[in-house]
Amino acid sequence: MDNETASSPFNEARRTVLDEMRQTLNRVSCEEVEALVREVAKARRVFVSGAGRSGLAMKAFAMRLAQLGLHVHVVGETTTPAVGSGDLLLIGSGSGVTERLVHYAGKAVAAGARVAVATADPGSPAARLANTVVVIPAPTPKSSKETGGRSHRSRQPMGTLFEQSLGVMLDAGVMLLMTRLDETDGAMFDRHANLE
């Protein structure tokens, strides 16, 4: 059977995923992403956090930042130091209401750090604490209302579209950081973990 058959259930699902991601990422503000990249590049240290699948996307971003030679920490790990002035806390949260993440943002602000949030809801508690916000207009299960008028529906379950788009937006940010920091793929690979 031809795996490109139009009636294939996988082909239909694949088309849905790719179309939804394209629509969502086309609505993400270039200026917001570029502001986030500037924040990351100038930070003394970058701290990242998220919950669930969004948290996994944030950890993947932290790995790339380390490979770029930046000082990066995942909040909650046993070796994570205290946050302070000159640092950046970057949170990925579709709803922007997850209590633990909002608490982290408040603590970071109190410690003199800057805060950036990638979220579907620019009016959320986490976004209101942030210096920089990247709005990813995808539906989330914790927020039933439209997100700033920029959201659209998804056929994918729960927060999948937000989580996918968050990961791709951050990967695009890595490419921008490579240019800004004059880093190459080879230099990044030299920093790749070798205790494997």
C-alpha positions as CSV (number, residue, x, y, z in Angstrom):
1,M,0.0,0.0,0.0
2,D,1.3,3.5,-0.9
3,N,2.1,5.3,2.3
4,E,1.0,8.6,0.7
5,T,-2.5,7.4,0.1
6,A,-4.8,10.4,0.7
7,S,-7.3,8.3,2.7
8,S,-4.7,6.9,5.1
9,P,-5.5,7.7,8.8
10,F,-1.9,8.5,9.4
11,N,-1.7,10.8,6.4
12,E,-4.8,12.7,7.7
13,A,-3.4,13.0,11.2
14,R,0.0,14.2,9.9
15,R,-1.7,16.8,7.7
16,T,-3.7,18.0,10.7
17,V,-0.7,18.3,12.9
18,L,1.5,20.1,10.3
19,D,-1.3,22.5,9.3
20,E,-2.2,23.4,12.8
21,M,1.4,24.0,13.7
22,R,2.0,26.2,10.6
23,Q,-1.1,28.3,11.4
24,T,0.0,28.7,15.0
25,L,3.6,29.6,14.4
26,N,2.6,32.0,11.7
27,R,0.7,33.9,14.3
28,V,3.6,34.1,16.8
29,S,5.1,37.6,16.8
30,C,8.6,37.8,15.3
31,E,9.3,40.8,17.6
32,E,8.3,38.9,20.7
33,V,10.6,36.0,19.8
34,E,13.5,38.3,19.0
35,A,13.0,40.1,22.3
36,L,13.2,36.7,24.0
37,V,16.4,35.9,22.2
38,R,17.9,39.2,23.3
39,E,17.0,38.5,26.9
40,V,18.6,35.0,26.8
41,A,21.8,36.4,25.1
42,K,22.4,39.1,27.7
43,A,21.5,37.1,30.8
44,R,24.2,36.2,33.3
45,R,22.5,32.8,33.7
46,V,19.3,31.4,32.3
47,F,16.8,29.4,34.5
48,V,14.1,27.4,32.7
49,S,10.9,25.9,34.0
50,G,7.6,24.4,32.9
51,A,5.2,21.6,33.9
52,G,4.4,18.4,32.1
53,R,5.1,18.3,28.3
54,S,5.8,22.1,28.3
55,G,8.4,21.3,30.9
56,L,10.0,18.8,28.6
57,A,10.2,21.3,25.9
58,M,11.9,23.7,28.3
59,K,14.5,21.1,29.3
60,A,15.2,20.4,25.6
61,F,15.8,24.2,25.2
62,A,18.1,24.2,28.2
63,M,20.2,21.5,26.6
64,R,20.7,23.6,23.5
65,L,21.6,26.6,25.6
66,A,24.3,24.6,27.4
67,Q,25.6,23.5,24.0
68,L,25.7,27.1,23.0
69,G,28.1,27.7,26.0
70,L,25.5,29.6,28.1
71,H,25.1,29.1,31.8
72,V,21.7,27.4,32.2
73,H,19.8,25.7,34.9
74,V,16.6,23.8,35.1
75,V,14.5,24.9,38.1
76,G,14.1,22.1,40.7
77,E,17.2,20.2,39.8
78,T,19.5,19.5,42.8
79,T,22.3,21.6,41.4
80,T,20.2,24.7,40.6
81,P,21.7,27.8,42.4
82,A,19.8,30.8,43.7
83,V,18.5,33.2,41.1
84,G,19.4,36.9,41.3
85,S,20.2,40.1,39.5
86,G,21.4,39.7,36.0
87,D,19.6,36.3,35.6
88,L,16.7,35.3,33.5
89,L,13.9,32.9,34.4
90,L,12.1,31.6,31.3
91,I,8.8,29.8,31.9
92,G,6.8,27.8,29.3
93,S,3.2,27.6,30.3
94,G,0.2,27.3,28.0
95,S,-2.3,28.6,30.6
96,G,0.1,30.8,32.6
97,V,-1.8,29.9,35.7
98,T,0.1,26.9,37.0
99,E,0.5,27.8,40.7
100,R,4.1,26.5,41.0
101,L,5.3,28.4,37.9
102,V,3.6,31.7,38.9
103,H,5.3,31.3,42.3
104,Y,8.7,30.9,40.6
105,A,8.1,34.0,38.6
106,G,7.2,36.0,41.7
107,K,10.3,34.8,43.5
108,A,12.5,35.6,40.6
109,V,11.1,39.2,40.4
110,A,11.7,39.6,44.2
111,A,15.3,38.4,43.7
112,G,16.0,41.0,41.1
113,A,16.0,38.6,38.1
114,R,14.2,39.2,34.8
115,V,11.3,37.0,33.8
116,A,10.2,35.8,30.3
117,V,7.1,33.7,29.7
118,A,6.0,31.7,26.6
119,T,2.2,31.3,27.0
120,A,-1.1,31.1,25.2
121,D,-2.6,33.8,27.5
122,P,-0.9,37.2,27.6
123,G,-3.2,38.2,30.4
124,S,-2.3,35.3,32.7
125,P,-0.7,35.7,36.1
126,A,2.7,34.4,34.9
127,A,2.6,36.8,31.9
128,R,1.7,39.7,34.1
129,L,4.9,39.1,36.1
130,A,7.1,38.9,33.0
131,N,9.4,41.5,31.4
132,T,9.1,39.6,28.1
133,V,6.1,37.5,26.8
134,V,5.9,35.3,23.7
135,V,2.3,34.5,22.9
136,I,1.7,31.1,21.3
137,P,-1.9,31.3,20.2
138,A,-2.9,27.7,20.8
139,P,-5.8,26.3,23.0
140,T,-4.9,24.9,26.4
141,P,-7.1,22.7,28.7
142,K,-6.8,25.1,31.6
143,S,-8.1,28.1,29.7
144,S,-11.4,28.0,28.0
145,K,-11.5,31.5,26.7
146,E,-9.8,32.8,23.6
147,T,-6.2,33.9,24.3
148,G,-6.0,37.6,23.4
149,G,-8.1,37.0,20.3
150,R,-5.2,35.1,18.7
151,S,-6.1,31.5,19.5
152,H,-7.7,28.9,17.2
153,R,-9.1,25.5,17.8
154,S,-7.2,22.3,17.6
155,R,-8.2,18.7,16.7
156,Q,-5.2,17.5,18.8
157,P,-5.8,16.6,22.4
158,M,-5.4,18.9,25.4
159,G,-2.4,21.2,25.1
160,T,-0.6,19.3,22.4
161,L,-0.6,22.1,19.8
162,F,0.9,24.6,22.4
163,E,3.6,22.1,23.4
164,Q,4.6,21.3,19.9
165,S,4.7,25.0,18.9
166,L,6.6,25.9,22.0
167,G,9.3,23.4,21.1
168,V,9.6,24.6,17.5
169,M,9.6,28.3,18.6
170,L,12.4,27.6,21.0
171,D,14.4,25.7,18.3
172,A,14.0,28.6,16.0
173,G,15.3,30.8,18.9
174,V,18.4,28.6,19.1
175,M,19.1,29.3,15.4
176,L,18.8,33.0,16.1
177,L,21.1,32.6,19.1
178,M,23.7,30.7,17.0
179,T,23.9,33.8,14.7
180,R,24.0,36.3,17.5
181,L,26.7,34.4,19.5
182,D,28.6,33.4,16.3
183,E,28.3,29.7,17.3
184,T,28.5,26.8,14.9
185,D,27.0,23.3,14.9
186,G,30.5,21.9,15.3
187,A,31.3,24.1,18.3
188,M,28.0,23.1,19.9
189,F,28.7,19.4,19.3
190,D,32.0,19.8,21.0
191,R,30.0,20.7,24.2
192,H,27.6,17.8,23.7
193,A,27.5,15.4,26.7
194,N,30.2,12.7,26.4
195,L,29.3,10.6,29.4
196,E,27.1,8.4,27.3
